[in-house]
Amino acid sequence: KLLAHTRAWEPGLFRLIDRLHDSVSGLQGEDFDSWRLDLDLPPRCSEGQGELFVMLHNHTETPKTFELDIVVAKGEPEYQSLRISAPTTPHPSTITDQSIDKVSKLMRMLDKAVVLWIGIAWPDSESGPHPVQVTLKGESGETLSSMVVQTSLTTGVNPESAAVRMTEAAEAVRRIAIPLSDRQN
């Protein structure tokens, strides 16, 4: 039920969890890296707003402090730099205990993840494709990973917007309420 709720109300976070599940299951053929960085931004953002989700895992043997630089082309804010501590997370491929199933590995990874939910915006005058770059830097400023995601700014309503989700939820409640009222008569 939790995943169904997440899929309906925060699809970006759901996509991160889904990709983490694939990684834990070995479906992505992920090499062992000291860090795992994943991002999600809706392919289309409407009303000049979007939600960037960032998930990070520290696969080193000690907790680390890292810096995350976020650049939003023509966005608001255009540049953010966050300094965050990350606990150590065993890489799923290093967990060899046969009694630990994939669901337990996924839950362990989620428990140790650093997850950021960052609201970003663009002026009303902006439309079309816009890149967002996230760079992960180590304690001494070296670049560990850098990713670019792209969204397209639209003037229409985004199917992932809160207004659309609220309308769909209200319609679902009405569909449930009508049969219940029929039973009471």
Number of C-alpha atoms within 10 A of each C-alpha: 6 8 14 11 11 15 17 15 17 18 20 22 23 20 19 18 20 15 14 20 20 16 19 21 17 14 11 12 10 12 10 12 13 15 17 20 18 19 21 21 22 22 13 21 28 22 17 19 20 22 19 19 22 21 19 20 23 25 21 15 11 11 13 15 15 20 20 19 16 22 19 21 16 15 18 16 14 14 15 12 13 10 12 11 12 18 17 18 23 18 21 18 14 9 11 8 7 7 7 10 11 16 12 12 19 19 12 14 21 18 11 16 19 17 17 14 13 12 12 18 19 22 12 13 6 15 17 11 14 18 15 21 16 22 17 22 18 14 11 9 10 11 13 16 14 15 13 14 16 17 19 17 24 18 15 10 14 20 13 19 19 13 12 13 16 12 11 13 14 12 12 11 11 12 11 11 11 10 10 11 9 8 7 6 5
